[in-house]
Amino acid sequence: MRKMRVFQNNAYISIDFLNNKSEVFRLTDINTPDTGMAFPLSETKKIVYEEPKPENAESINPIKNELESFITSIIEDKPVKVSLNAGREAVEVADKILQIVKESRKA
């Protein structure tokens, strides 16, 4: 599973990179025009569900492209597109971001 979930005050967003699928659940005022399926929550609020479709979703799949590139590099004995050092640096940056997030939660 390759997903990212984003939580906001009035929304929950789920992005599935492997399957090119996104889901958005939004809390809105009952009188706000619907942009997707709406479910009344109270007399003043509702939950709106949307499944946005990205343009060219069929041709853009970063996870699939990454795996195909890796397999091709093995089969054809070619260098990978991202070097070991670049990959390590990306993980270090992600780790630093996680550390900052954890520290900000303590404050």
N, C-alpha and C positions, 0 to 999 in steps of 0.2 A: 504494500500500500504506500503510495506517495501522495500524501495529502498535506494541505496547509489549512489551518483553521484560524479565523480572525474573529475576535470578540470585540464588539463595540458597545457603547451604551444602549443603542436601540437596534442592534443588528448582530446576526451571527452569519458568517460567510465560510463556506467550505469549498475548497478548491482541490479537485482530484487531478493531479498532473498526468497520471498514468492513463486515465480514461478520458481526458479532456472534458471534464464535467465540473460545473460550478453550481452551487445552491446558495441562495440568499434568503434568510428569514429576517424580516424587518418588523419592528413594532412601530405602528403609525397611528395617527388620529383616525377615528372612524370615518371622517369626512374626506380624508385624503384620497384622490383618485387611485384606483388599483392599477398596478403594473404587472400583476400576476394573480395567483389564487389568493383569496382573502378569507380569513377565519376570524369572526368576531370574538373578541376576548372579554369585552365589557361594553357598556353603553357608550364609552368614549374612545376605546382603543381596539385595534385589530392587529392580527399578525398577517403579513403579506409574504407569500412564498414565490420566489422567482427562480428560474433556471436559465440564466443568461447563456447564450450561445456565442462563443468567440468567432470572429471572422476567420475563415480558413482553418477551422478546427481540425479538419481531417488531415491537412498537410503539416500541421504544427503539433508535434508531440516530443517535447524535449527529452523525456525519459526514454522513449522508444529510440530516438536518434542517438542518445548516449549509449544505450546498450548495443545498437547496431554498429556503431563506430568501434566500440570495444571488441565485439566479436570479429569484425572485419580486420582489426589490427592483429588479432591472434591468428586467424585463418591465413591472411596474406602476409604475415610477418612484417607488418608496417608499424611505424611508431604511432602511439596513441595521440589524439588531438590535444589532450591536456597532459602535461608532464607530471611526474610524481611530485616534483617540487611545487608546481602550481596548485595541485590538488591539496597538498599539505598546507600551503599558505591559505587556501580557501577555508579549510577546516579550522585553522588557527583564528582566522577572522570571525568565523561563526562562533567559536568558543569564547572569544572576547566579547562578542555581542551578548551571549548568554550570561556571562559574568556580570556585565553591566546591568542587564535586566534583573538578575538576582539581587544585586546590590541596591538597585532602585526600589525593589519591593521591601527591603529591610528598612528603608528610610521612612 
